[in-house]
Amino acid sequence: MHLSSRIIELPEGLFREAEARAALDGVTLNDLVIRYVEQGLRQGKQPSATPSRRRRSELPIARAATGHALPALTSAEIDSILEEGEAHSGRRD
């Protein structure tokens, strides 16, 4: 196998953990990194011919304590409720 020298930067904690793992496994840090990169590449997802489409999430439905769905409100109705609440609390922004 032909080896190429490369410099990679690792966070200090990750580097120390890798050094410790290599020592516990009885291998060099270089061999450990090669092994992990090979494993990661083999386990990675293969690109599919067609991109997967994400399913849209349904919006949550507000329910009363009785379990019945509450009616949908328009933006104007929501604004009116908020203004009414502010008027009762004495707050005006």
N, C-alpha and C positions, 0 to 999 in steps of 0.2 A: 504494500500500500504506500502510495506517495503521500507525504505529509507536507502541508503548507503551513507556514507560521503566520498567525494572525493575532492581533491584540483585541481582546474583548474587555469591556468594562463591566464589572459586577458590583452590586452593592456590597459593602464590607461584610455585613451579616451573612449574606448568601455565600460569599467567597469562603468565609470561615466554616460554614456548614458543609460546603462541598469538600473542603480540605479534610474535615473530620470524617466525613463519609468515605472518602478515598482511603484514609488511614485505616478505618474500621474494615473496609473491604479488602485491604491489602493491595491496592492498585495505585497507580500514579494519578494525580489530579487530571492530567491530560487524558488518560485512558477513561477515567470516570466521565469527563465531559463528552468525549467521543461516544461513549455508550449511551448517555442520556440524550444526546442530540439524535442519534440513530433511532432510539426508541420513540422519541417524540415525533420524528418525521414519519415513522411507520404507523403510528397511532393517529396521525392527523387525518382529517377528513379529505377524501378525494374530491376534487372539484366535479360538480355534476354538469351535465350538458345543458340543463335548463335551470336557471336560478330559481330557488325556492321562494314562493310567495308567502309572506307572513299573513296569517289570518287576523283579521281585525277583531279587536276585543269589543264585546258589547258594552255599552254604557251601563253603569249601575242604575237601578231603579229604586227611587226612594219609596219606602213602605211605612205605613202607619203602624202603630203597635198592634193593630188588629190583623196585620198581614196584608191588607189591601194596598194596592199601588196608589200612590198619591198622584193627583193630576199634574201634567206637565205645565210649567209656568213659562211665560214669555219673559224676555229681558225686561220689558217695561213693567210687568207685574212684580218681578223680583226687585227692581229699583223702587217701586212703590212701597213694598213691604219693608225694605231697608230704611227708606226715608221715614216711614211711619214709626219704626222702632227707634230711630234717632230722635224723632220729635218727642216720643214718650220718655226717652232717657234724658232729654234736655240737651243733648249733644248736637252741635251743628259744625261741620267742617268747612 
